[in-house]
Amino acid sequence: MATKIPVTVITGFLGSGKTSIIRHLLQNNQGRRIAVLVNEFGELGIDGELLKSCQICPEDETEANQETNIFELTNGCLCCTVQEEFYPTMQELIKRRDSIDYIIIETSGLALPKPLIKAFRWQEIRNAATVDAVITVVDCAAVAAGTFASDLEAITAQRQEDDSLEHETPLQELFEDQLACADLVILNKTDLVDDQQKSQVVELVKNELPREVKIVSSDYGKLDPSILLGFAAAVEDNLDSRPSHHDTEEDHDHDDEINSTHVILDRTFEPEKLQATLEKLAQEQEIYRIKGFVAVANKPMRLVMQGVGNRFDKFYDRPWKLEEAKQTSLVFIGRNLQSSEIESQLVGL
């Protein structure tokens, strides 16, 4: 029997930098043939499109073949849709096992790792693939700002004063579950904090880890592939050492009020004005993440804009293709979001 395909699961909360890490890995694959499964939260495949622009295949392959390495699973959270979407996609990849060296799975920021990993115990999958490692990406700046406080009593006290903080506990549990399942923790966006803040975040993360796990720092997701691949952990065989808040539940429920919506506009924007408006929107509404592509006047390249809270970054990733419309497409992830309300704030810019 051929060697099992090693699968690396990359998890982490919204905006932690998972896609940036995978982009850097693909751009520096050192000849490895890598397939990527992207679990988008929403109808527009922003992350999948970003990864498709990495030129990850050998130069003699066609662009069409390059794009077949990226598989987008958009029918909800991957930990909830394992059987409906993940299983058939894995079956297709297994058929191509002779041409694949590694599989990378980028989970949704709202996904729990364990239900996905349990699928690798299914006989049809375990004979051909194994979970090499679970890598959890942590937004160092967000944790330093107290987004995921470890003191649940303090959160309870805050909630008594402000009902709008009711959602913090399930997000805290999600953060803890993603850490508890990790074989490696990547502390990302460390350039946004000072040494003292970083040390505090490292201590907080260590307190959430149920066993000895390495923590590595990263700026802009730039890590050597040898750090991310080759753990041979066979995670599906030792899940008992990875506790979860949901271990006693048959299924788990996500917050039904968390949703994704998108806005597509056939027009260009001035980047700084658009960013200022998006920052204002994020303050006025409960928006966790903004990401998408922006058409900029007199620019032949597509602008990628991403925001978490009041922190935004943007870069030009590639030229617009001749056959594609130069549209501005933005995805918003948050609570009780309405695309019509968001669009009304953008059309007048």
C-alpha positions as CSV (number, residue, x, y, z in Angstrom):
1,M,0.0,0.0,0.0
2,A,1.2,3.5,-0.8
3,T,2.3,5.8,2.0
4,K,-0.6,7.7,3.6
5,I,-1.0,11.3,2.5
6,P,0.0,13.6,5.4
7,V,-2.6,16.2,6.1
8,T,-1.9,19.4,8.0
9,V,-4.9,21.1,9.6
10,I,-4.5,24.9,10.1
11,T,-7.0,26.3,12.5
12,G,-7.3,29.7,14.3
13,F,-9.8,32.4,15.0
14,L,-11.0,34.9,12.4
15,G,-8.3,37.1,11.1
16,S,-5.4,35.3,12.8
17,G,-3.5,35.0,9.6
18,K,-4.1,31.4,8.4
19,T,-4.3,32.3,4.7
20,S,-1.1,34.4,4.8
21,I,0.7,31.4,6.3
22,I,-0.6,29.0,3.7
23,R,0.3,31.5,0.9
24,H,3.9,31.7,2.1
25,L,4.0,27.9,2.4
26,L,2.8,27.5,-1.2
27,Q,5.1,30.1,-2.6
28,N,8.0,28.3,-0.9
29,N,6.9,24.7,-1.3
30,Q,10.4,23.5,-2.3
31,G,9.0,21.2,-4.9
32,R,6.3,19.7,-2.8
33,R,3.0,19.0,-4.5
34,I,0.4,20.5,-2.1
35,A,-3.3,20.4,-2.3
36,V,-5.3,22.9,-0.2
37,L,-8.9,22.6,1.1
38,V,-10.3,26.0,2.2
39,N,-13.4,26.2,4.4
40,E,-14.8,29.6,3.6
41,F,-17.5,31.2,5.9
42,G,-19.7,32.8,3.3
43,E,-20.6,32.7,-0.4
44,L,-17.6,34.5,-1.8
45,G,-14.4,32.5,-2.0
46,I,-11.9,35.3,-1.0
47,D,-9.4,33.0,0.7
48,G,-9.5,30.4,-2.0
49,E,-9.0,33.1,-4.7
50,L,-6.0,34.5,-2.8
51,L,-4.4,31.1,-2.7
52,K,-5.1,30.4,-6.4
53,S,-2.9,33.4,-7.2
54,C,0.2,31.8,-5.6
55,Q,1.4,30.1,-8.7
56,I,2.1,26.9,-6.7
57,C,2.5,24.4,-9.5
58,P,5.5,23.6,-11.6
59,E,6.1,26.1,-14.4
60,D,5.2,23.6,-17.2
61,E,1.7,23.1,-15.9
62,T,-1.3,25.1,-17.1
63,E,-3.1,27.7,-15.0
64,A,-6.1,25.5,-15.1
65,N,-4.1,22.7,-13.5
66,Q,-2.8,25.1,-10.9
67,E,-6.3,26.0,-9.8
68,T,-7.4,22.4,-9.3
69,N,-5.0,22.2,-6.3
70,I,-7.3,24.6,-4.3
71,F,-10.7,23.1,-3.2
72,E,-13.2,25.5,-1.6
73,L,-15.8,24.1,0.8
74,T,-18.3,26.9,1.3
75,N,-21.4,25.1,2.6
76,G,-21.0,26.2,6.2
77,C,-18.6,25.4,8.9
78,L,-16.4,22.4,8.1
79,C,-16.8,20.8,11.5
80,C,-20.6,20.7,10.9
81,T,-20.5,19.6,7.2
82,V,-17.8,16.9,7.3
83,Q,-20.0,14.3,5.7
84,E,-21.7,16.5,3.2
85,E,-18.6,18.4,1.8
86,F,-15.4,17.1,3.3
87,Y,-15.8,13.4,2.7
88,P,-16.5,13.5,-1.1
89,T,-13.6,16.1,-1.6
90,M,-11.2,13.8,0.3
91,Q,-12.3,10.9,-1.8
92,E,-11.4,12.8,-5.0
93,L,-8.0,13.7,-3.5
94,I,-7.3,10.1,-2.5
95,K,-7.8,9.1,-6.1
96,R,-5.0,11.5,-7.0
97,R,-2.7,10.4,-4.1
98,D,0.2,9.5,-6.5
99,S,0.4,13.2,-7.5
100,I,0.0,14.7,-4.0
101,D,2.7,15.0,-1.4
102,Y,0.7,17.0,1.2
103,I,-2.8,18.2,1.9
104,I,-3.4,21.5,3.8
105,I,-6.8,22.1,5.3
106,E,-7.6,25.7,6.3
107,T,-10.6,25.6,8.6
108,S,-13.1,28.4,9.1
109,G,-12.3,30.8,12.0
110,L,-15.5,29.4,13.6
111,A,-14.6,25.7,13.2
112,L,-13.7,23.2,15.9
113,P,-10.8,21.0,14.9
114,K,-11.8,17.7,16.6
115,P,-15.0,16.8,14.6
116,L,-12.9,17.2,11.4
117,I,-10.1,15.1,12.7
118,K,-12.5,12.3,13.8
119,A,-13.4,11.9,10.1
120,F,-9.9,10.6,9.5
121,R,-10.9,7.6,11.6
122,W,-13.3,6.6,8.9
123,Q,-12.0,3.5,7.1
124,E,-12.3,5.0,3.6
125,I,-10.0,7.8,4.7
126,R,-7.7,6.4,7.3
127,N,-6.2,3.8,4.9
128,A,-5.0,6.6,2.6
129,A,-4.5,9.8,4.7
130,T,-3.4,10.8,8.2
131,V,-3.4,14.0,10.1
132,D,0.2,15.0,10.3
133,A,-0.4,17.9,12.7
134,V,-2.9,20.5,13.9
135,I,-1.4,24.0,13.7
136,T,-3.2,26.7,15.6
137,V,-2.6,30.3,14.6
138,V,-3.1,33.0,17.3
139,D,-3.5,36.7,16.6
140,C,-1.0,38.0,19.2
141,A,-2.2,41.6,19.0
142,A,-5.8,40.6,19.5
143,V,-5.1,38.4,22.5
144,A,-2.8,41.1,24.0
145,A,-5.8,43.5,23.7
146,G,-7.9,41.1,25.8
147,T,-10.1,39.7,23.1
148,F,-9.7,36.3,24.6
149,A,-9.2,36.8,28.3
150,S,-8.5,33.6,30.3
151,D,-10.3,34.9,33.4
152,L,-13.9,33.8,32.9
153,E,-14.9,35.4,36.2
154,A,-13.8,38.8,34.8
155,I,-15.8,38.1,31.6
156,T,-18.9,37.3,33.8
157,A,-18.5,40.6,35.6
158,Q,-18.2,42.5,32.4
159,R,-21.3,40.8,31.0
160,Q,-23.3,41.9,34.0
161,E,-22.5,45.5,33.1
162,D,-22.9,45.2,29.3
163,D,-25.3,42.7,27.7
164,S,-23.5,43.2,24.4
165,L,-20.7,41.0,25.7
166,E,-22.9,37.9,25.8
167,H,-21.1,36.3,22.8
168,E,-17.7,36.4,24.4
169,T,-18.0,33.0,26.3
170,P,-18.5,30.8,23.2
171,L,-15.7,32.6,21.4
172,Q,-13.5,32.0,24.4
173,E,-14.4,28.3,24.3
174,L,-13.6,28.1,20.6
175,F,-10.2,29.7,21.2
176,E,-9.5,27.2,24.0
177,D,-10.6,24.2,21.9
178,Q,-8.4,25.3,19.0
179,L,-5.4,25.5,21.3
180,A,-6.1,22.2,23.1
181,C,-6.0,20.4,19.8
182,A,-2.7,21.9,18.6
183,D,0.6,20.2,17.8
184,L,2.2,23.6,17.1
185,V,1.0,27.1,18.0
186,I,2.0,30.0,15.7
187,L,2.0,33.4,17.4
188,N,1.2,35.6,14.5
189,K,1.3,39.4,14.2
190,T,3.9,39.8,16.9
191,D,5.2,43.0,15.2
192,L,2.1,44.7,16.6
193,V,3.0,44.2,20.2
194,D,5.9,45.0,22.5
195,D,8.1,42.4,24.3
196,Q,6.1,42.6,27.5
197,Q,2.8,42.1,25.7
198,K,4.2,39.2,23.8
199,S,5.4,37.5,26.9
200,Q,2.0,37.8,28.5
201,V,0.3,36.3,25.5
202,V,2.8,33.4,25.5
203,E,2.0,32.7,29.1
204,L,-1.7,32.9,28.5
205,V,-1.4,30.4,25.6
206,K,0.7,28.0,27.6
207,N,-1.9,28.0,30.3
208,E,-4.5,26.8,27.8
209,L,-2.3,24.0,26.4
210,P,-3.0,20.6,27.9
211,R,0.4,19.3,27.1
212,E,3.9,20.4,25.9
213,V,3.5,22.2,22.6
214,K,6.0,24.4,20.8
215,I,5.1,28.0,20.3
216,V,6.8,29.9,17.4
217,S,6.5,33.5,16.4
218,S,5.7,34.8,13.0
219,D,5.3,38.2,11.3
220,Y,3.1,38.2,8.1
221,G,2.9,34.4,8.2
222,K,6.5,33.9,7.0
223,L,7.7,30.5,8.3
224,D,10.0,27.9,6.8
225,P,7.9,24.9,5.5
226,S,10.1,22.5,7.5
227,I,8.5,24.0,10.7
228,L,5.0,23.3,9.4
229,L,5.3,19.9,7.8
230,G,6.5,16.5,8.8
231,F,5.2,16.1,12.4
232,A,4.0,12.5,11.8
233,A,1.7,13.0,14.8
234,A,-1.2,10.7,13.5
235,V,-3.5,13.0,15.4
236,E,-6.6,10.9,14.7
237,D,-5.1,8.2,16.9
238,N,-4.5,10.3,20.0
239,L,-7.5,12.6,20.3
240,D,-8.0,11.7,24.0
241,S,-5.0,13.9,24.8
242,R,-6.8,16.9,23.2
243,P,-9.7,17.9,25.4
244,S,-12.6,19.9,24.1
245,H,-15.6,21.8,25.7
246,H,-17.8,19.7,23.4
247,D,-16.4,16.2,24.1
248,T,-19.6,15.2,25.9
249,E,-21.9,16.5,23.1
250,E,-23.1,14.5,20.1
251,D,-23.1,17.7,18.1
252,H,-22.4,21.4,18.8
253,D,-24.2,24.5,18.1
254,H,-22.6,27.7,16.8
255,D,-24.1,31.1,17.6
256,D,-26.8,31.3,15.0
257,E,-26.6,35.1,15.0
258,I,-23.0,35.0,13.6
259,N,-23.3,35.4,9.9
260,S,-21.5,36.3,6.7
261,T,-22.7,38.7,4.1
262,H,-21.0,40.3,1.1
263,V,-21.2,43.4,-1.1
264,I,-20.2,43.4,-4.8
265,L,-19.9,46.8,-6.5
266,D,-19.0,47.5,-10.1
267,R,-16.9,50.5,-9.3
268,T,-13.5,51.6,-8.1
269,F,-12.6,53.1,-4.7
270,E,-9.8,55.2,-3.3
271,P,-8.2,52.8,-0.8
272,E,-7.7,55.2,2.2
273,K,-11.3,56.5,2.0
274,L,-12.7,53.0,1.7
275,Q,-10.6,51.9,4.7
276,A,-11.8,54.8,6.8
277,T,-15.4,53.9,6.1
278,L,-14.8,50.2,6.8
279,E,-13.2,51.1,10.1
280,K,-16.2,53.3,11.0
281,L,-18.6,50.4,10.1
282,A,-16.6,48.0,12.3
283,Q,-17.0,50.4,15.2
284,E,-20.8,50.9,14.6
285,Q,-21.7,47.3,14.0
286,E,-20.5,44.0,15.5
287,I,-18.2,43.1,12.6
288,Y,-15.4,40.5,13.4
289,R,-13.7,40.4,10.0
290,I,-13.7,42.2,6.7
291,K,-11.9,40.8,3.7
292,G,-12.0,41.1,-0.1
293,F,-10.8,42.6,-3.3
294,V,-10.9,46.3,-4.3
295,A,-10.8,47.8,-7.7
296,V,-8.7,51.0,-7.7
297,A,-8.8,53.6,-10.4
298,N,-5.9,53.7,-12.8
299,K,-4.4,50.6,-11.1
300,P,-3.9,47.4,-13.2
301,M,-3.6,45.3,-10.1
302,R,-6.2,43.9,-7.7
303,L,-6.0,45.3,-4.1
304,V,-6.5,42.9,-1.3
305,M,-8.0,44.5,1.8
306,Q,-8.4,42.8,5.2
307,G,-9.5,44.0,8.5
308,V,-9.9,42.7,12.1
309,G,-11.5,45.2,14.5
310,N,-9.7,48.5,13.9
311,R,-6.6,46.9,12.3
312,F,-6.5,46.8,8.5
313,D,-3.9,45.8,6.0
314,K,-3.9,45.9,2.2
315,F,-1.7,44.9,-0.6
316,Y,-1.8,44.4,-4.4
317,D,-1.7,40.6,-5.1
318,R,-1.9,40.3,-8.9
319,P,-3.0,42.0,-12.1
320,W,-6.6,41.9,-13.1
321,K,-7.2,39.2,-15.7
322,L,-8.5,40.2,-19.1
323,E,-11.7,38.1,-18.7
324,E,-12.7,39.2,-15.2
325,A,-14.7,42.2,-14.2
326,K,-12.9,44.8,-12.2
327,Q,-15.3,44.7,-9.3
328,T,-15.0,45.5,-5.6
329,S,-16.0,42.4,-3.6
330,L,-16.0,42.4,0.2
331,V,-17.1,39.8,2.7
332,F,-18.2,40.8,6.2
333,I,-18.3,38.3,9.1
334,G,-20.1,39.3,12.3
335,R,-23.3,39.3,14.2
336,N,-26.7,40.1,12.6
337,L,-25.2,41.8,9.5
338,Q,-27.3,43.1,6.7
339,S,-25.6,43.6,3.3
340,S,-28.1,46.4,2.3
341,E,-27.1,48.5,5.4
342,I,-23.4,48.0,4.6
343,E,-23.8,48.7,0.9
344,S,-25.6,52.0,1.7
345,Q,-22.5,53.2,3.5
346,L,-20.2,52.4,0.6
347,V,-22.1,53.7,-2.5
348,G,-21.7,57.3,-1.7
349,L,-17.9,57.2,-1.4
